Amino acid sequence: MQHSTPAERAGDDYPSPAPSPAQESSLADEPEQVAADAGLIDILRADGFTGPRWERFNERLMQYGWGVLTKWIRDGQIFKECKKINRGLPVTDAIRKTLVNSHDARSDLVTDTVIAASDSFRESLITGRWQPGASSLTTYFVGACIRNFPNVYRRWLRSLDHRELLLFDDPEVLSLMVPDLSSLGDPDPEATVIAKESEQTLIATLPTNVRKIAKLRALGYGNTEIAGILGLSVHAVEARLARERKRRSRRP
């Protein structure tokens, strides 16, 4: 089999079509692969991990990571990978549905993760944390993506820009829109429709500290999970919701 030289791999022809995880594992152990990876890094190190060859190499690597992450976010595999490194993440059915259906949501997460992974990957090369033979360069880069995804995902949750998820079926949130809802027993269809149609009005009128909680409740998170996401105590979450219900109930 003919192999490309390290210099060629540092140029426009790197990386080649992505191998499967099983192929990656076997390739990383092959002496020729180990030597090729080591030779490539020697060339890039001589360039100071900057310049045209580094940029071309890094661009191809980011494209590789983009493809892997896009698939993993869509099918939920990324959450399993994060759990393997003891960095499990909260994810509801509503979030999963959005990650399947929303290209924008996936793109935001993938872009920020790959950029963060690129920075940490370069730092690993500079400091010598990556060693030839331990894993291929592409496998190591995907590992960097996994390690960076949790922080990116949590920031995405906090931004709460994915408003298509705001389906107000949570009684706690409905009670903010229809203050006397609790007296109705099970909400009738008309009250629910009114509440949902009032979504944008509610968002605009809620205080900022309550708005974030209401959005997370609408996404399916419980008060304990919300407290963790927002850095609050559970009591603080419950108190803010209670104060807002009380404030709204006093309106004429």
C-alpha positions in Angstrom: 0.0 0.0 0.0 1.3 3.4 -0.9 1.4 6.0 1.9 1.5 9.7 1.7 4.5 11.5 3.1 4.2 13.6 6.3 4.7 16.8 4.2 1.9 15.8 1.9 -0.4 15.1 4.9 0.4 18.6 6.2 -0.8 20.0 2.9 -4.0 20.0 0.9 -4.4 16.2 0.8 -4.9 15.8 4.6 -6.9 14.1 6.0 -8.0 11.3 3.8 -11.6 10.1 4.0 -12.6 9.4 7.6 -11.9 5.9 8.8 -14.4 4.1 11.1 -13.6 4.0 14.9 -12.5 0.4 14.5 -10.2 1.4 11.7 -8.9 4.3 13.8 -8.0 2.0 16.6 -6.1 -0.4 14.4 -4.4 2.4 12.4 -3.1 4.0 15.6 -1.2 0.8 16.5 0.4 0.3 13.0 4.1 1.2 13.0 3.7 3.0 9.7 0.8 5.1 11.0 2.6 5.9 14.2 5.7 7.1 12.2 3.5 9.1 9.8 1.7 10.9 12.6 5.0 11.6 14.4 6.6 12.9 11.2 3.7 15.1 10.5 3.8 16.7 13.9 7.5 17.2 13.6 7.0 19.2 10.4 4.2 21.3 12.0 6.2 21.8 15.2 9.1 23.2 13.1 6.6 25.7 11.7 5.6 26.6 15.2 2.1 25.2 14.6 1.4 28.3 12.6 1.5 29.3 9.0 -0.1 27.9 5.8 0.6 24.2 6.5 -0.8 24.4 10.0 -3.9 26.3 8.7 -4.5 23.7 6.0 -4.0 20.8 8.4 -6.2 22.4 11.1 -9.0 23.2 8.6 -9.1 19.6 7.4 -9.1 18.4 11.0 -12.0 20.7 11.9 -13.9 19.5 8.9 -13.5 16.0 10.1 -14.6 16.9 13.6 -17.6 18.8 12.2 -18.8 15.7 10.4 -18.4 13.4 13.4 -20.1 15.9 15.8 -23.0 16.7 13.5 -23.9 13.0 13.4 -23.4 12.4 17.1 -25.5 15.4 18.1 -28.3 14.4 15.8 -28.5 10.8 17.0 -27.6 11.5 20.6 -24.3 9.7 20.7 -22.5 12.8 22.0 -24.3 12.5 25.3 -23.2 8.9 25.6 -19.6 9.9 24.8 -19.7 12.6 27.4 -21.0 10.2 30.0 -18.1 7.8 29.3 -15.7 10.5 30.5 -17.9 11.2 33.6 -19.3 14.4 32.2 -22.9 13.4 31.8 -25.3 16.2 30.7 -29.0 16.9 31.3 -31.1 16.4 28.1 -34.9 16.2 27.8 -37.0 14.8 25.0 -37.7 18.3 23.8 -34.0 19.1 23.5 -33.4 15.8 21.7 -36.2 16.6 19.2 -34.7 20.0 18.5 -31.2 18.6 18.0 -32.7 16.2 15.4 -34.9 18.8 13.6 -33.0 22.1 13.9 -30.0 22.6 11.7 -29.3 25.9 13.4 -29.2 24.4 16.8 -26.8 21.6 15.7 -24.7 24.1 13.8 -24.3 26.4 16.8 -23.2 23.6 19.0 -20.9 22.0 16.4 -19.2 25.3 15.5 -18.5 26.4 19.0 -17.3 22.9 20.0 -15.0 22.4 17.1 -13.4 25.9 17.5 -12.8 25.2 21.2 -11.4 21.7 20.4 -9.1 23.2 17.8 -7.6 25.5 20.4 -7.1 22.8 23.0 -5.8 20.3 20.4 -3.1 22.8 19.3 -2.2 23.4 23.0 -1.8 19.6 23.4 0.5 19.4 20.5 2.6 22.4 21.7 3.0 21.0 25.2 3.5 17.4 24.1 0.4 15.9 25.7 -0.3 14.0 22.4 2.0 11.1 21.9 2.4 9.0 18.7 0.8 5.6 19.0 -1.6 6.4 21.8 -4.3 7.4 19.2 -4.3 8.8 15.7 -4.5 12.5 15.3 -8.1 12.5 14.1 -9.1 10.3 17.1 -7.3 12.6 19.5 -9.1 15.6 17.9 -12.5 14.0 18.3 -11.6 13.3 21.9 -10.9 17.1 22.3 -14.4 17.7 20.8 -15.9 15.4 23.4 -14.1 17.1 26.3 -15.1 20.6 25.1 -18.8 19.8 24.3 -20.2 19.9 27.9 -19.2 23.6 28.4 -20.4 24.6 25.0 -23.7 22.7 25.6 -24.3 24.3 28.9 -23.7 27.8 27.5 -26.2 27.0 24.7 -28.8 26.0 27.3 -28.2 29.2 29.2 -28.6 31.3 26.1 -32.1 29.8 25.5 -32.2 31.0 22.0 -33.9 27.8 20.9 -37.4 29.3 21.3 -39.1 26.8 19.1 -39.1 24.5 22.1 -41.2 26.8 24.2 -44.4 24.7 24.4 -46.0 25.8 27.6 -47.6 22.5 28.8 -46.0 22.8 32.3 -48.6 23.7 34.9 -46.0 25.8 36.7 -45.4 27.9 33.6 -49.1 28.0 32.7 -49.9 29.4 36.1 -47.7 32.4 35.3 -49.8 33.2 32.2 -53.2 32.3 33.6 -53.0 33.1 37.4 -56.2 31.4 38.4 -55.3 28.2 36.5 -55.0 26.2 39.7 -58.7 26.8 40.5 -59.6 25.2 37.2 -58.4 21.7 38.1 -57.2 20.2 34.8 -56.6 23.0 32.3 -59.3 23.0 29.6 -58.2 23.1 26.0 -59.2 26.7 25.5 -57.1 27.9 28.5 -54.1 26.0 27.2 -54.5 27.5 23.7 -54.7 31.0 25.2 -51.6 30.3 27.3 -49.6 29.1 24.3 -50.8 32.0 22.1 -49.6 34.3 24.9 -46.1 32.9 24.8 -44.3 35.9 23.3 -46.3 38.4 25.5 -45.3 36.4 28.6 -41.7 36.3 27.7 -41.6 40.0 27.2 -43.2 40.8 30.5 -41.5 38.3 32.8 -38.5 39.7 34.8 -35.2 38.4 33.5 -34.5 36.1 36.4 -37.9 34.4 36.1 -37.8 34.3 32.3 -34.9 31.9 32.3 -36.5 29.6 34.8 -39.8 29.6 32.9 -38.0 28.8 29.6 -36.2 25.9 31.3 -39.4 24.6 32.8 -41.0 24.7 29.4 -38.1 22.7 28.1 -39.0 19.9 30.5 -36.4 20.6 33.3 -37.3 20.2 36.9 -36.4 22.8 39.6 -33.4 20.8 40.8 -31.9 20.7 37.2 -32.7 24.4 36.7 -30.9 25.3 39.9 -27.8 23.5 38.6 -27.9 25.1 35.2 -28.4 28.6 36.5 -26.2 28.3 39.5 -29.0 28.8 42.0 -30.3 26.9 45.0 -33.5 24.9 44.5 -35.2 27.2 47.1 -34.2 30.3 45.0 -35.8 28.8 41.9 -39.0 28.0 43.7 -39.1 31.3 45.5 -38.7 33.3 42.2 -41.6 31.4 40.6 -43.7 31.8 43.7 -43.1 35.6 43.9 -44.0 36.0 40.2 -47.2 34.0 40.6 -48.1 36.2 43.6 -47.2 39.4 41.7 -49.4 38.4 38.8 -52.3 37.3 41.0 -52.5 40.9 42.4 -52.9 42.5 39.0 -56.4 43.9 38.4 
